[in-house]
Amino acid sequence: MAQWDEMRAMYHPDATVAVSWFKGTGEEFINGSIASHKRGLRAVHLLGPPMVRVKANRATADVGALIVSSSKVDGVGCFGMCFVRLVYRMTKVKGKWGISQANCIYQMDEVMPENPADKLVIDNDELAKYPPSYAHLSYLLKRATGAPAHQDLLGSDQPEIIAQFYADNNAWLNGAK
């Protein structure tokens, strides 16, 4: 939505973000988002209802989302669709709630031509190199930016790691450091 000041106000100064194309601070994430927007890259996030849990000055939010982006593969316009869970940790500091951590859990993804009459050819050998829960996203990012998505992200193809992530998130909500 290009509401950069509003987005900046949502993050605490020491916030961290880990998503497909970015790992770093909230401030760096916003600056990267601005730069991507200026280059014409767009993604639509369709969000489901959030599950929010609050304990004193800490809260977590977990929301299902479909992220749709437009790209080109070998000159063919295509849509990349990624089903994810956006998981946030929020803290209340000096009376202000803000995001202290943002993570994305990748569930599954797909790519299709914008025009169904076009033939989209995907290199299956390259696709097989990427984690199954976000292989198409990695493929599209590689084509668009030269680098695939980070390959160590949370994904539904790693149920033990996801279970530990949620256990750690719950422990944090209940006061663990």
Backbone as ProteinMPNN parsed JSONL, in Angstrom:
{"seq_chain_A": "MAQWDEMRAMYHPDATVAVSWFKGTGEEFINGSIASHKRGLRAVHLLGPPMVRVKANRATADVGALIVSSSKVDGVGCFGMCFVRLVYRMTKVKGKWGISQANCIYQMDEVMPENPADKLVIDNDELAKYPPSYAHLSYLLKRATGAPAHQDLLGSDQPEIIAQFYADNNAWLNGAK", "coords_chain_A": {"N_chain_A": [[0.817, -1.197, 0.0], [2.178, 1.055, 0.123], [2.398, 2.744, 2.336], [4.54, 3.945, 3.984], [5.4, 5.406, 6.301], [3.451, 4.697, 8.176], [3.899, 1.959, 8.253], [6.512, 1.912, 9.263], [6.041, 2.889, 11.823], [4.904, 0.712, 13.026], [6.838, -1.068, 13.872], [9.144, -1.914, 16.458], [12.282, -0.346, 17.348], [14.327, -2.33, 17.589], [13.379, -4.526, 16.231], [13.1, -7.685, 14.471], [13.025, -9.32, 11.27], [12.102, -12.065, 9.26], [11.723, -13.241, 6.211], [10.939, -14.506, 2.894], [12.593, -13.078, 0.99], [14.177, -11.54, 2.582], [16.156, -10.994, 5.509], [16.681, -9.511, 8.569], [16.707, -6.331, 10.249], [13.715, -4.578, 11.327], [13.674, -1.961, 10.351], [15.487, -2.125, 8.18], [14.038, -3.917, 6.641], [11.773, -2.407, 5.949], [13.024, -0.375, 4.463], [14.042, -1.965, 2.385], [11.638, -2.845, 1.315], [10.601, -0.455, 0.341], [12.521, 0.115, -1.628], [12.112, -2.096, -3.341], [9.5, -1.574, -4.14], [9.884, 0.8, -5.564], [11.252, -0.257, -7.711], [9.222, -1.438, -9.021], [8.225, -3.877, -8.205], [5.588, -5.826, -7.018], [3.343, -7.158, -4.609], [0.456, -8.807, -3.494], [-1.194, -9.221, -0.477], [-3.384, -11.378, 0.829], [-5.263, -11.674, 3.59], [-6.211, -13.842, 6.255], [-8.349, -14.279, 9.171], [-6.767, -13.115, 12.153], [-5.141, -14.919, 14.815], [-4.857, -13.898, 17.932], [-2.973, -13.623, 20.841], [-2.632, -12.438, 24.12], [-0.548, -11.579, 26.784], [0.058, -9.82, 29.483], [2.52, -7.525, 28.801], [3.155, -8.605, 26.378], [2.465, -10.094, 23.197], [1.193, -12.358, 20.733], [0.606, -12.863, 17.278], [-0.956, -14.701, 14.789], [-1.501, -15.34, 11.52], [-3.162, -16.553, 8.681], [-2.232, -16.362, 5.247], [-2.406, -15.511, 1.786], [-0.086, -14.882, -0.542], [0.316, -13.089, -3.401], [2.116, -12.553, -6.295], [3.395, -10.84, -9.169], [5.326, -11.714, -11.979], [7.979, -12.489, -14.321], [8.887, -15.26, -16.301], [11.269, -16.243, -18.383], [10.247, -14.367, -20.238], [7.529, -14.816, -20.118], [4.636, -13.721, -18.636], [3.688, -14.236, -15.286], [1.928, -15.477, -12.372], [2.867, -15.784, -9.061], [1.996, -17.702, -6.317], [1.747, -17.973, -2.886], [1.085, -19.773, -0.05], [0.933, -19.007, 3.279], [1.805, -18.691, 6.811], [1.762, -15.903, 8.741], [3.609, -14.864, 11.395], [3.758, -13.068, 14.284], [5.53, -11.427, 16.91], [4.683, -9.236, 19.438], [5.342, -6.405, 21.465], [4.679, -4.362, 24.296], [5.908, -1.3, 24.876], [6.715, 1.354, 26.882], [4.034, 2.117, 26.858], [3.306, 1.772, 24.184], [2.299, -0.421, 21.677], [4.077, -2.618, 19.534], [5.636, -4.299, 16.738], [7.956, -6.767, 17.455], [9.134, -8.97, 16.423], [8.962, -10.632, 13.308], [7.902, -13.348, 11.454], [7.681, -15.811, 8.843], [5.903, -18.635, 7.916], [6.179, -20.975, 5.54], [3.871, -22.685, 3.581], [2.803, -23.877, 1.159], [3.233, -23.476, -2.393], [2.718, -22.086, -5.69], [2.988, -21.568, -9.251], [1.746, -19.886, -12.09], [0.848, -19.152, -15.504], [0.021, -15.765, -16.38], [-1.667, -15.359, -18.528], [-3.712, -17.853, -19.526], [-3.379, -19.045, -22.021], [-0.711, -18.9, -22.594], [2.418, -20.653, -22.59], [4.123, -21.787, -19.905], [7.294, -22.6, -19.04], [8.979, -24.492, -16.764], [12.041, -25.13, -15.17], [12.52, -28.142, -14.037], [14.649, -29.479, -12.794], [16.07, -27.418, -11.568], [14.039, -26.429, -9.898], [13.729, -28.568, -8.137], [15.86, -28.249, -6.429], [15.149, -26.59, -4.392], [13.525, -25.909, -1.178], [10.557, -27.804, -0.645], [8.218, -26.488, 0.35], [8.355, -23.881, -0.466], [9.322, -23.818, -3.101], [8.569, -22.882, -5.706], [8.37, -20.137, -5.242], [11.049, -19.587, -4.592], [12.19, -20.161, -7.078], [10.965, -18.197, -8.715], [11.921, -15.846, -7.462], [14.64, -16.146, -7.918], [14.69, -15.856, -10.694], [13.762, -13.211, -10.897], [15.466, -11.641, -9.291], [17.985, -12.728, -9.25], [18.819, -14.126, -7.09], [17.727, -16.841, -5.106], [14.963, -17.386, -2.77], [15.737, -17.191, 0.747], [17.159, -20.159, 1.964], [16.742, -21.405, 4.357], [14.329, -21.129, 5.654], [11.291, -21.229, 7.647], [9.202, -23.949, 7.061], [6.382, -25.915, 5.985], [7.183, -28.426, 5.307], [8.874, -29.25, 7.236], [7.964, -30.41, 9.879], [8.813, -30.879, 12.583], [10.52, -28.757, 13.157], [8.773, -26.617, 12.89], [6.989, -27.207, 14.978], [8.721, -26.837, 17.163], [9.291, -24.126, 16.819], [6.754, -22.96, 17.353], [6.471, -23.813, 20.012], [8.584, -22.418, 21.212], [7.675, -19.828, 20.694], [5.338, -19.759, 22.244], [6.478, -20.129, 24.78], [7.962, -17.766, 24.943], [5.832, -15.911, 24.934], [4.782, -16.467, 27.41], [6.669, -15.406, 29.09], [9.387, -16.218, 28.884], [12.787, -15.535, 28.02]], "CA_chain_A": [[0.0, 0.0, 0.0], [3.131, 2.174, 0.092], [2.201, 3.612, 3.502], [5.808, 3.665, 4.63], [5.459, 5.965, 7.655], [2.602, 3.855, 9.023], [4.605, 0.685, 8.408], [7.659, 2.164, 10.143], [5.523, 3.081, 13.186], [4.458, -0.577, 13.564], [7.985, -1.859, 14.336], [10.06, -1.375, 17.464], [13.609, -0.135, 16.736], [15.158, -3.538, 17.59], [12.606, -5.616, 15.633], [13.715, -8.517, 13.445], [12.103, -9.829, 10.256], [12.638, -13.166, 8.448], [10.793, -13.637, 5.149], [11.604, -15.132, 1.751], [13.597, -12.273, 0.311], [14.841, -10.633, 3.512], [16.393, -11.269, 6.927], [17.37, -8.378, 9.177], [15.93, -5.505, 11.172], [12.479, -4.006, 10.811], [14.028, -0.76, 9.576], [16.053, -2.579, 6.908], [12.932, -4.529, 5.901], [10.979, -1.315, 5.383], [13.831, 0.249, 3.407], [14.057, -2.91, 1.269], [10.297, -2.824, 0.723], [10.521, 0.793, -0.424], [13.359, -0.054, -2.826], [11.417, -3.04, -4.23], [8.336, -0.866, -4.682], [10.387, 1.74, -6.579], [11.635, -1.054, -8.887], [8.009, -1.936, -9.65], [7.811, -5.185, -7.696], [4.359, -5.732, -6.24], [2.74, -8.384, -4.093], [-0.8, -8.609, -2.784], [-1.318, -10.132, 0.659], [-4.773, -11.62, 1.216], [-5.114, -12.156, 4.956], [-7.317, -14.455, 6.978], [-8.474, -13.703, 10.508], [-5.615, -13.409, 13.016], [-5.306, -15.475, 16.148], [-4.038, -13.034, 18.772], [-2.912, -13.992, 22.259], [-1.998, -11.358, 24.866], [-0.163, -11.827, 28.172], [0.714, -8.629, 30.035], [3.058, -6.608, 27.788], [3.566, -9.4, 25.223], [1.37, -10.661, 22.418], [1.532, -13.018, 19.472], [-0.45, -12.89, 16.268], [-0.71, -15.73, 13.778], [-2.535, -15.111, 10.509], [-2.976, -17.192, 7.383], [-2.201, -15.399, 4.15], [-2.046, -15.884, 0.431], [0.704, -13.803, -1.127], [0.292, -13.205, -4.853], [3.008, -11.597, -6.939], [3.482, -10.924, -10.622], [6.722, -11.806, -12.388], [8.161, -13.055, -15.656], [9.814, -16.368, -16.46], [11.619, -16.329, -19.803], [9.364, -13.501, -21.009], [6.123, -15.156, -19.914], [4.07, -13.155, -17.417], [3.137, -15.285, -14.43], [1.566, -15.192, -10.99], [3.36, -16.673, -8.026], [1.088, -17.707, -5.163], [2.376, -18.647, -1.76], [0.239, -19.88, 1.134], [1.842, -18.857, 4.423], [1.341, -18.201, 8.106], [2.552, -14.774, 9.227], [3.64, -15.005, 12.852], [4.347, -11.865, 14.867], [5.646, -11.165, 18.342], [4.528, -7.823, 19.714], [5.58, -6.008, 22.844], [4.23, -3.03, 24.686], [7.041, -0.592, 25.463], [6.342, 2.739, 27.192], [2.643, 2.325, 26.482], [3.083, 1.614, 22.743], [2.445, -1.759, 21.111], [4.779, -2.662, 18.258], [6.179, -5.597, 16.332], [9.347, -6.999, 17.838], [9.644, -10.036, 15.557], [8.035, -11.076, 12.269], [8.355, -14.551, 10.75], [6.759, -16.377, 7.885], [5.973, -20.085, 7.76], [5.763, -21.275, 4.17], [3.085, -23.905, 3.563], [2.888, -24.4, -0.208], [3.189, -22.405, -3.373], [2.548, -22.495, -7.08], [3.172, -20.521, -10.247], [0.924, -20.13, -13.291], [0.913, -18.022, -16.434], [-1.052, -14.769, -16.28], [-2.573, -15.682, -19.628], [-3.755, -19.317, -19.616], [-2.975, -19.496, -23.352], [0.749, -18.92, -22.658], [3.076, -21.853, -22.067], [5.149, -21.474, -18.916], [8.207, -23.729, -18.916], [9.737, -24.456, -15.513], [13.166, -26.06, -15.129], [12.246, -29.023, -12.902], [15.89, -29.782, -12.078], [16.333, -26.284, -10.667], [12.953, -26.4, -8.909], [13.983, -29.632, -7.162], [16.931, -27.821, -5.522], [14.609, -25.701, -3.376], [12.611, -26.539, -0.214], [9.246, -28.016, -1.267], [7.154, -25.589, 0.798], [8.445, -22.605, -1.189], [10.176, -24.035, -4.27], [8.196, -21.984, -6.802], [8.761, -18.797, -4.818], [12.504, -19.506, -4.783], [12.412, -20.148, -8.518], [10.594, -16.876, -9.228], [12.85, -14.846, -6.937], [15.906, -16.334, -8.641], [14.509, -15.259, -12.022], [13.526, -11.765, -10.783], [16.521, -10.902, -8.582], [19.275, -13.403, -9.349], [19.034, -14.933, -5.878], [16.482, -17.466, -4.648], [14.582, -17.112, -1.382], [16.598, -17.82, 1.746], [16.869, -21.591, 1.929], [16.62, -21.92, 5.722], [13.105, -20.566, 6.214], [10.327, -22.152, 8.234], [8.325, -24.496, 6.04], [5.524, -27.015, 6.419], [7.872, -29.68, 5.041], [9.726, -29.503, 8.403], [7.017, -30.309, 10.997], [9.475, -30.817, 13.894], [11.038, -27.393, 13.333], [7.595, -25.765, 13.104], [6.513, -27.472, 16.342], [9.651, -26.174, 18.089], [9.08, -22.687, 16.659], [5.546, -22.593, 18.101], [6.76, -24.01, 21.445], [9.404, -21.266, 21.615], [6.814, -18.649, 20.662], [4.477, -19.835, 23.435], [7.329, -19.884, 25.963], [8.237, -16.328, 24.955], [4.603, -15.228, 25.337], [4.612, -16.706, 28.84], [7.689, -14.724, 29.875], [10.767, -16.637, 28.658], [13.605, -14.543, 27.275]], "C_chain_A": [[0.859, 1.257, 0.0], [2.886, 3.188, 1.206], [3.405, 3.435, 4.43], [5.907, 4.208, 6.046], [4.631, 5.134, 8.626], [3.277, 2.51, 9.29], [5.763, 0.837, 9.391], [7.202, 2.283, 11.603], [5.106, 1.762, 13.83], [5.594, -1.378, 14.21], [8.735, -1.139, 15.448], [11.444, -1.248, 16.827], [14.478, -1.4, 16.656], [14.454, -4.753, 16.976], [13.431, -6.386, 14.612], [12.635, -9.076, 12.523], [12.821, -10.948, 9.498], [11.555, -13.616, 7.478], [11.616, -14.101, 3.948], [12.79, -14.343, 1.209], [14.461, -11.458, 1.264], [15.006, -11.245, 4.898], [17.187, -10.098, 7.494], [16.45, -7.621, 10.106], [14.648, -5.016, 10.504], [12.758, -2.798, 9.932], [14.588, -1.141, 8.213], [14.969, -3.204, 6.019], [12.081, -3.453, 5.218], [11.74, -0.643, 4.243], [13.91, -0.653, 2.173], [12.719, -2.95, 0.555], [10.103, -1.584, -0.135], [11.315, 0.658, -1.727], [12.697, -0.998, -3.824], [10.231, -2.367, -4.91], [8.769, 0.094, -5.794], [10.818, 1.015, -7.857], [10.417, -1.668, -9.571], [7.557, -3.307, -9.185], [6.604, -5.017, -6.782], [3.917, -7.115, -5.786], [1.475, -7.999, -3.331], [-0.862, -9.663, -1.68], [-2.796, -10.222, 1.037], [-4.739, -12.326, 2.561], [-6.387, -12.772, 5.5], [-7.425, -13.82, 8.353], [-7.267, -14.069, 11.371], [-6.041, -14.102, 14.306], [-4.321, -14.688, 17.025], [-4.132, -13.514, 20.211], [-2.108, -12.921, 22.986], [-1.741, -11.809, 26.288], [0.657, -10.631, 28.641], [1.206, -7.728, 28.898], [3.608, -7.353, 26.562], [2.334, -9.934, 24.502], [1.948, -11.378, 21.201], [0.326, -12.92, 18.552], [-0.022, -13.88, 15.2], [-1.846, -15.617, 12.773], [-2.18, -15.852, 9.222], [-3.028, -16.149, 6.286], [-1.917, -16.107, 2.832], [-1.322, -14.679, -0.151], [0.773, -14.063, -2.632], [1.197, -12.126, -5.432], [3.024, -11.853, -8.44], [4.946, -10.889, -11.011], [6.776, -12.277, -13.832], [9.165, -14.19, -15.568], [10.039, -16.516, -17.957], [10.621, -15.567, -20.683], [7.884, -13.775, -20.857], [5.658, -14.566, -18.583], [3.438, -14.258, -16.581], [2.772, -14.735, -13.05], [2.214, -16.237, -10.104], [2.414, -16.562, -6.851], [1.698, -18.547, -4.059], [1.419, -18.602, -0.567], [1.149, -19.93, 2.345], [1.068, -18.623, 5.72], [2.291, -17.066, 8.474], [2.464, -14.8, 10.743], [4.426, -13.829, 13.428], [4.453, -11.996, 16.378], [5.546, -9.652, 18.5], [4.803, -7.565, 21.191], [5.046, -4.593, 23.048], [5.375, -2.383, 25.45], [6.628, 0.868, 25.64], [4.953, 3.065, 26.666], [2.322, 2.13, 25.014], [3.32, 0.166, 22.326], [3.189, -1.652, 19.787], [5.287, -4.061, 17.978], [7.627, -5.677, 16.777], [9.975, -8.108, 16.996], [8.558, -10.424, 14.557], [8.658, -12.257, 11.542], [7.273, -15.009, 9.793], [6.987, -17.883, 7.84], [5.377, -20.41, 6.392], [5.074, -22.643, 4.138], [3.126, -24.592, 2.205], [2.787, -23.228, -1.159], [2.993, -22.974, -4.763], [2.818, -21.295, -7.974], [2.324, -20.894, -11.457], [1.042, -18.924, -14.212], [-0.244, -17.055, -16.199], [-2.108, -15.014, -17.339], [-2.583, -17.204, -19.78], [-3.342, -19.864, -20.98], [-1.448, -19.571, -23.501], [1.286, -20.221, -22.072], [4.213, -21.416, -21.157], [6.009, -22.72, -18.729], [9.057, -23.526, -17.665], [10.845, -25.503, -15.578], [13.011, -26.925, -13.871], [13.496, -29.401, -12.121], [16.244, -28.663, -11.117], [15.287, -26.239, -9.558], [13.208, -27.41, -7.789], [15.076, -29.273, -6.159], [16.405, -27.05, -4.314], [13.698, -26.45, -2.404], [11.201, -26.647, -0.798], [8.175, -27.001, -0.869], [7.22, -24.212, 0.142], [9.379, -22.696, -2.398], [9.856, -23.062, -5.407], [8.567, -20.537, -6.482], [10.263, -18.6, -5.014], [12.851, -19.381, -6.257], [12.119, -18.765, -9.101], [11.539, -15.79, -8.733], [14.198, -14.941, -7.648], [15.822, -15.678, -10.016], [14.423, -13.731, -11.932], [14.732, -11.008, -10.232], [17.914, -11.505, -8.743], [19.597, -14.262, -8.142], [17.707, -15.558, -5.452], [16.128, -16.98, -3.245], [15.633, -17.729, -0.452], [16.195, -19.287, 1.855], [16.733, -22.219, 3.314], [15.371, -21.391, 6.425], [12.228, -21.649, 6.816], [9.379, -22.634, 7.145], [7.563, -25.702, 6.549], [6.149, -28.377, 6.138], [8.838, -30.058, 6.174], [8.868, -29.439, 9.678], [7.674, -30.225, 12.376], [9.989, -29.411, 14.18], [9.883, -26.419, 13.578], [7.057, -25.963, 14.515], [7.403, -26.785, 17.365], [9.493, -24.66, 18.017], [7.867, -22.235, 17.47], [5.74, -22.783, 19.605], [7.586, -22.839, 21.977], [8.569, -19.986, 21.653], [5.901, -18.615, 21.892], [5.265, -19.57, 24.707], [7.645, -18.397, 26.068], [7.005, -15.555, 25.441], [4.386, -15.329, 26.844], [5.772, -16.202, 29.688], [9.124, -15.171, 29.67], [11.507, -15.579, 27.841], [13.721, -14.904, 25.836]], "O_chain_A": [[0.351, 2.374, -0.107], [3.148, 4.377, 1.023], [3.298, 2.855, 5.51], [6.45, 3.531, 6.918], [5.048, 4.892, 9.759], [3.233, 1.989, 10.404], [5.966, -0.018, 10.254], [7.898, 1.83, 12.511], [4.967, 1.691, 15.051], [5.333, -2.274, 15.013], [8.938, 0.074, 15.398], [11.752, -1.961, 15.872], [15.287, -1.523, 15.736], [14.888, -5.887, 17.181], [14.33, -5.84, 13.972], [11.491, -9.279, 12.93], [13.99, -10.812, 9.137], [10.596, -14.283, 7.864], [12.846, -14.087, 3.988], [13.868, -14.898, 0.999], [15.376, -10.76, 0.826], [14.111, -11.926, 5.398], [18.238, -9.737, 6.964], [15.526, -8.192, 10.684], [14.518, -5.038, 9.28], [12.138, -2.636, 8.881], [14.212, -0.55, 7.2], [14.985, -3.038, 4.799], [11.72, -3.584, 4.049], [11.172, -0.373, 3.184], [13.851, -0.166, 1.044], [12.666, -3.074, -0.668], [9.51, -1.653, -1.212], [10.837, 1.04, -2.795], [12.716, -0.734, -5.027], [9.99, -2.562, -6.101], [8.112, 0.193, -6.83], [10.762, 1.583, -8.948], [10.557, -2.345, -10.59], [6.591, -3.848, -9.724], [6.601, -4.172, -5.887], [4.097, -8.108, -6.491], [1.44, -6.995, -2.619], [-0.614, -10.845, -1.919], [-3.382, -9.248, 1.51], [-4.243, -13.448, 2.664], [-7.491, -12.292, 5.243], [-6.662, -12.908, 8.669], [-6.796, -15.205, 11.327], [-7.144, -13.898, 14.812], [-3.106, -14.807, 16.87], [-5.217, -13.776, 20.729], [-1.03, -12.534, 22.532], [-2.631, -12.366, 26.931], [1.808, -10.457, 28.241], [0.399, -7.223, 28.117], [4.416, -6.813, 25.807], [1.298, -10.192, 25.115], [3.031, -11.053, 20.714], [-0.821, -12.899, 19.0], [1.13, -13.891, 14.766], [-3.014, -15.777, 13.126], [-1.05, -15.785, 8.74], [-3.773, -15.173, 6.377], [-1.276, -17.156, 2.786], [-1.884, -13.587, -0.238], [1.228, -15.118, -3.074], [1.067, -10.946, -5.109], [2.705, -12.947, -8.906], [5.725, -10.123, -10.443], [5.744, -12.442, -14.482], [10.165, -14.099, -14.857], [9.126, -16.868, -18.704], [10.204, -16.056, -21.733], [7.061, -13.044, -21.408], [6.218, -14.875, -17.531], [2.733, -15.117, -17.11], [3.246, -13.678, -12.631], [2.118, -17.435, -10.37], [2.065, -15.459, -6.431], [2.109, -19.687, -4.276], [1.0, -17.529, -0.133], [2.03, -20.785, 2.435], [-0.141, -18.392, 5.719], [3.505, -17.265, 8.513], [1.371, -14.762, 11.309], [5.596, -13.622, 13.105], [3.596, -12.587, 17.034], [6.218, -8.89, 17.806], [4.529, -8.406, 22.047], [4.976, -3.773, 22.133], [5.765, -2.844, 26.522], [6.243, 1.535, 24.681], [4.718, 4.135, 26.105], [1.169, 2.303, 24.619], [4.382, -0.404, 22.579], [2.969, -0.721, 19.012], [5.357, -4.902, 18.873], [8.423, -4.776, 16.514], [11.197, -8.181, 16.869], [7.384, -10.53, 14.911], [9.793, -12.183, 11.072], [6.105, -14.641, 9.921], [8.123, -18.347, 7.738], [4.203, -20.143, 6.136], [5.629, -23.635, 4.61], [3.453, -25.775, 2.122], [2.328, -22.144, -0.8], [3.09, -24.182, -4.982], [2.869, -20.155, -7.512], [2.2, -22.068, -11.804], [1.305, -17.81, -13.759], [-1.352, -17.472, -15.862], [-3.304, -14.889, -17.076], [-1.558, -17.789, -20.13], [-2.988, -21.039, -21.084], [-0.944, -20.223, -24.416], [0.683, -20.81, -21.174], [5.152, -20.752, -21.596], [5.516, -23.768, -18.311], [9.759, -22.525, -17.527], [10.608, -26.636, -15.996], [13.337, -26.484, -12.769], [13.423, -29.622, -10.912], [16.667, -28.915, -9.989], [15.63, -26.029, -8.394], [12.93, -27.129, -6.623], [15.202, -29.939, -5.131], [17.12, -26.872, -3.328], [13.156, -27.5, -2.747], [10.702, -25.686, -1.383], [7.305, -26.686, -1.68], [6.249, -23.457, 0.188], [10.132, -21.764, -2.681], [10.764, -22.484, -6.004], [9.026, -19.802, -7.356], [10.698, -17.574, -5.537], [13.708, -18.583, -6.635], [12.909, -18.226, -9.876], [11.919, -14.905, -9.5], [14.821, -13.921, -7.943], [16.767, -15.022, -10.455], [14.952, -13.032, -12.796], [15.001, -9.878, -10.64], [18.911, -10.864, -8.411], [20.548, -15.044, -8.17], [16.678, -14.882, -5.437], [16.898, -16.256, -2.614], [16.328, -18.673, -0.827], [15.006, -19.608, 1.839], [16.62, -23.439, 3.429], [15.36, -21.226, 7.645], [12.399, -22.835, 6.533], [8.819, -21.832, 6.397], [8.031, -26.423, 7.43], [5.692, -29.384, 6.678], [9.538, -31.066, 6.082], [9.026, -28.514, 10.475], [7.139, -29.558, 13.261], [9.903, -28.93, 15.31], [10.007, -25.5, 14.387], [6.705, -24.99, 15.182], [6.903, -26.21, 18.332], [9.554, -23.982, 19.042], [7.94, -21.241, 18.192], [5.225, -21.991, 20.393], [7.319, -22.329, 23.065], [8.74, -19.157, 22.547], [5.716, -17.564, 22.504], [4.791, -18.876, 25.606], [7.601, -17.829, 27.159], [7.126, -14.649, 26.265], [3.875, -14.403, 27.474], [5.86, -16.527, 30.872], [10.025, -14.553, 30.237], [10.903, -14.831, 27.072], [14.366, -14.188, 25.07]]}, "name": "protein", "num_of_chains": 1, "seq": "MAQWDEMRAMYHPDATVAVSWFKGTGEEFINGSIASHKRGLRAVHLLGPPMVRVKANRATADVGALIVSSSKVDGVGCFGMCFVRLVYRMTKVKGKWGISQANCIYQMDEVMPENPADKLVIDNDELAKYPPSYAHLSYLLKRATGAPAHQDLLGSDQPEIIAQFYADNNAWLNGAK"}
